[in-house]
């Protein structure tokens, strides 16, 4: 499995395969398991359907590093549209944003300005923007931007962040974020990281996820545990029950197209569930990281691809 994971991560960076896949009918058909569609309307349709099943949604307009300020503002415009449409349609939804898509690698100031604009818009419309975490080289600057924006009284509660359990530094980051009252989505992590900064063994990542989950569950802020791992979910449920933590104080998050049975079961048990719904034409890196996280997904696709 580690070899398969490394292979899929390597493929996620292959520009030739990416260009072919994103333009081909075959590629789009394969991606449809995990990607809601190419356009905003596709994402909104899925969001409405997920809401009808008793689950919330976070919408992600796929795309990562941009090469110009114009591209960054164009990507931000999609999110501004989403915030308006979420409010207009009264969806139980918010947005997830990558700072590299907002120009972080061009200028941290540009990304900060765009993130601030989105958080202000979210605050005005009663919504929320989650800043996604990317590879470890961007962890510090991402944290700095989110903490700076959250420190503004008018933006408290309108912006949150993602922390990856496989990074050694994450426990200290979680402690600080919890003290600041910043909402966190905890995930295991989906990037290829060097041994100097991240746990390599699954057992160590799992242990870290459980340890960090407990810190978040005891924090007064409303946090999210993003996992499809039933052992991680069982550990969180058990800890919450032992400590008398009401299920309304946190949520489980899962990816669109992954473990729908588990999503529905959690809702029936009275837990809050939010589904991460990505959409857009730049779906290839996201799709490959989903296969890297759970190579069994590739077998599922292979079995079902030619079914009517």
Buried (B, 14 or more C-beta within 10 A) or exposed (E): EEEBBEBBBEBBEBEEBBEEBBEEEEBBEBBBBBBBBBEBEBBBBBBBBBBEEBBBBBBBBBBBBBEEEEBBBEBBEBBBEBBEBBBEEEBBBBBBBBBBBBBBBBEBEBBBBBBBBBBBBBBEBEBBBBBBBBBBEBBEBBBEBBBBBBEBEEBBBBBBBBBBBBBBBBBEBBEEBBEEEBBBBBBBBBBBBEEEBBBEEBEBBBEBBBBBBBBBBEBEBBBBBBBBBEEBBEBBBEBBEEEEBEBEBBBBBBBBBBBBEBBBBBBEEEBBBBBBBBBBBBBBBBBBBBBBBBBEBBEBBEEEEEEE
